[in-house]
Each structure stands twice: as structure tokens, then as C-alpha cells.
Amino acid sequence: MRTRRKQPDVPAPDSPWNEIVPGLWMGGHEFRGRSGHVERAVVRDQFDLVQTLLRLPGYGPDSGVEHHIWDIPDGPLDGTQLAGVIRLARAASEALDEGRRVLVRCFHGYNRSGLVVAHALGLRGYGAEEAIRLIRGRRSPWALHNELFVEYLRAGLPTARLLEELAE
């Protein structure tokens, strides 16, 4: 399964992760450091819960940190994959309610993590457009550049899941 589309024109983010709302962070596995070179974004114990949508060995988190892994492509998702995204978003929102620090990450921290974070924000009362704007403003203008994921968010993930399952 391919999990990341080749998009050489998409720049690496300027930081490994960014706080979208208090306690909820969005990030990736690489970023452009101060030197201008791409660096690895390795998670240690900075967060209480790490959700990984593209797992790469050696990128953490430390043992003892709660870690949820749900490898999904940066492309069309089936009903099972969307159900996993919904579960991760719910877990992230519940962790925030408990005062925990949450990181949701994928390769650059743009699309897959944006889908989970936007849905978590929706569970917390944000509208889809408001969540998308907030994510792009806090993480990067490149966040949620996958238009299919934006369509999923506008339709609502439960609706998108139902439609995908009917199509299967």
C-alpha cells in the first residue's frame, strides 16, 4: 500500500509540530530546520498520546508514551480506514478532556494528521471550514491540501464513511 503520494512541489514544514488548540498538536516525521536542511522529527516524551498515521521506524515515541498507529494512504480511504480516523479523533478529543498533550502526525503533518485533527475539532464544536482555516493558520497553508480530505470533512466523516462503504 502506498501511504504517501509523490509531490515534490510540497515543501517540508518549518517545524516538527504545531499546537492547533491548547494541548492538540499536529506534526510530521520531517521538517526544514533553521539551517534550511530537512531534519527528522523524532518524538520522545513531549506528548502524553501520539497518534501516527504513517509509521516510520526510529521516529518514536519513547516507551511508556501511549501510541496509536493507523497507517492510511494520503488518498482515497475506504470505510474501514475512515472508521479508524473517526476513532483516533475521538481518542484525541477525550485525551484533551483529560488535560493530556496529544500529537497527531503523518509524513509532513499536512493531510492525514489534518483529517484527524479537523474531525477532533469538529467533535469539540468547530465547523469544518473553521477547523480547516485554523489548521492551515497554525500548521501551514499546505495543511489539508488533499482536496478529497477536505471534501470528507465538509460532508462529515460519518457520512463519507457510509458513502464509501456503500460504494464497496
PLY file of the C-alpha trace (Angstrom):
ply
format ascii 1.0
element vertex 168
property float x
property float y
property float z
element edge 167
property int vertex1
property int vertex2
end_header
0.00 0.00 0.00
1.30 3.43 -0.89
0.91 5.80 2.01
2.36 9.00 0.61
1.85 10.49 -2.82
4.92 11.86 -4.53
4.57 15.63 -4.51
7.99 17.22 -4.89
6.46 20.70 -5.01
5.12 20.39 -1.45
7.67 21.88 0.93
8.63 20.38 4.26
7.11 22.29 7.18
9.15 24.80 9.16
8.68 22.99 12.47
8.26 19.37 13.55
4.84 20.07 15.10
2.49 22.95 15.85
-0.16 23.45 18.51
-3.56 23.83 16.84
-5.60 24.37 20.02
-4.29 24.06 23.59
-2.97 20.54 24.04
-3.62 19.35 20.46
-0.58 19.30 18.21
-0.16 18.37 14.56
3.14 17.29 13.05
5.15 15.04 10.83
8.29 12.98 10.50
10.44 15.65 8.89
10.75 19.43 8.81
13.03 22.11 7.43
15.40 23.12 10.21
17.00 26.51 10.83
19.87 25.54 8.54
17.41 25.09 5.68
18.06 21.35 5.52
15.39 18.73 6.08
15.67 17.16 9.54
14.00 14.21 11.24
11.20 14.98 13.70
11.69 12.39 16.43
9.15 12.27 19.26
10.45 11.35 22.69
8.28 12.13 25.73
6.96 15.60 24.82
3.39 14.27 24.50
1.10 12.02 26.53
-0.53 10.50 23.45
0.97 10.17 19.97
-1.20 9.15 17.04
0.75 8.03 13.98
-0.85 7.77 10.53
2.38 6.81 8.76
4.78 4.77 10.83
8.49 5.07 10.18
10.98 3.19 12.37
13.16 5.28 14.67
10.81 8.26 14.98
9.48 7.45 18.45
7.77 7.95 20.74
9.61 6.69 23.83
8.31 3.56 25.51
5.75 4.47 28.11
4.08 7.06 25.86
0.65 5.96 24.67
0.93 5.39 20.92
-1.89 4.72 18.46
-0.89 3.67 14.93
-3.26 3.70 11.96
-1.38 3.62 8.65
-3.56 5.13 5.94
-2.81 6.48 2.47
-2.77 10.15 1.57
-5.52 9.39 -0.93
-8.96 7.78 -1.14
-9.93 5.99 2.07
-12.29 3.04 2.43
-14.93 2.73 5.13
-12.63 0.84 7.49
-9.90 3.47 7.15
-12.39 6.28 7.77
-13.71 4.43 10.84
-10.14 4.37 12.18
-9.76 8.11 11.58
-13.01 8.70 13.49
-11.77 6.53 16.40
-8.45 8.39 16.55
-10.20 11.77 16.54
-12.48 10.64 19.37
-9.49 9.37 21.38
-7.64 12.66 20.81
-10.66 14.69 21.94
-11.10 12.52 25.04
-7.39 12.90 25.88
-7.77 16.69 25.65
-10.72 16.49 28.05
-8.33 14.75 30.48
-5.76 17.54 30.13
-3.31 15.41 28.14
-0.95 16.65 25.41
-1.74 15.00 22.07
0.33 14.83 18.86
-1.26 13.64 15.62
1.35 13.04 12.94
1.87 11.76 9.42
4.72 12.37 6.95
4.77 16.18 6.75
1.89 16.78 9.13
-0.39 18.18 6.46
-3.11 15.84 5.21
-3.66 12.64 7.19
-2.97 14.32 10.50
-5.10 17.26 9.37
-8.03 14.92 8.75
-7.85 13.51 12.29
-7.25 16.90 13.93
-10.08 18.58 11.97
-12.51 15.82 12.96
-11.38 16.08 16.59
-12.04 19.82 16.40
-15.48 19.05 14.96
-16.19 16.85 17.98
-15.29 19.89 20.09
-17.79 22.18 18.35
-15.81 23.62 15.44
-17.40 23.70 11.99
-15.50 22.08 9.11
-14.48 25.37 7.47
-13.43 26.86 10.80
-11.32 23.78 11.61
-9.66 23.83 8.17
-8.82 27.55 8.48
-7.46 27.07 12.00
-5.25 24.14 10.95
-3.88 25.99 7.91
-3.24 29.08 10.01
-1.46 27.24 12.81
0.35 24.44 10.94
0.88 25.57 7.34
-1.00 26.84 4.30
-0.13 23.40 2.85
-2.16 21.64 5.55
-5.15 19.78 4.11
-4.09 20.43 0.51
-5.56 17.00 -0.29
-8.92 18.18 -1.64
-10.51 14.75 -1.15
-9.84 15.01 2.59
-11.40 18.49 2.59
-14.47 17.01 0.85
-14.64 14.27 3.51
-14.58 16.94 6.23
-17.22 19.08 4.54
-19.52 16.07 4.14
-18.72 14.86 7.66
-16.61 11.76 8.24
-19.53 9.53 9.30
-21.32 10.43 6.05
-18.16 9.92 3.99
-17.66 6.55 5.68
-21.20 5.46 4.89
-20.84 6.52 1.25
-17.51 4.69 0.91
-18.97 1.53 2.45
-21.93 1.67 0.05
-19.53 2.04 -2.87
-17.55 -1.02 -1.71
0 1
1 2
2 3
3 4
4 5
5 6
6 7
7 8
8 9
9 10
10 11
11 12
12 13
13 14
14 15
15 16
16 17
17 18
18 19
19 20
20 21
21 22
22 23
23 24
24 25
25 26
26 27
27 28
28 29
29 30
30 31
31 32
32 33
33 34
34 35
35 36
36 37
37 38
38 39
39 40
40 41
41 42
42 43
43 44
44 45
45 46
46 47
47 48
48 49
49 50
50 51
51 52
52 53
53 54
54 55
55 56
56 57
57 58
58 59
59 60
60 61
61 62
62 63
63 64
64 65
65 66
66 67
67 68
68 69
69 70
70 71
71 72
72 73
73 74
74 75
75 76
76 77
77 78
78 79
79 80
80 81
81 82
82 83
83 84
84 85
85 86
86 87
87 88
88 89
89 90
90 91
91 92
92 93
93 94
94 95
95 96
96 97
97 98
98 99
99 100
100 101
101 102
102 103
103 104
104 105
105 106
106 107
107 108
108 109
109 110
110 111
111 112
112 113
113 114
114 115
115 116
116 117
117 118
118 119
119 120
120 121
121 122
122 123
123 124
124 125
125 126
126 127
127 128
128 129
129 130
130 131
131 132
132 133
133 134
134 135
135 136
136 137
137 138
138 139
139 140
140 141
141 142
142 143
143 144
144 145
145 146
146 147
147 148
148 149
149 150
150 151
151 152
152 153
153 154
154 155
155 156
156 157
157 158
158 159
159 160
160 161
161 162
162 163
163 164
164 165
165 166
166 167
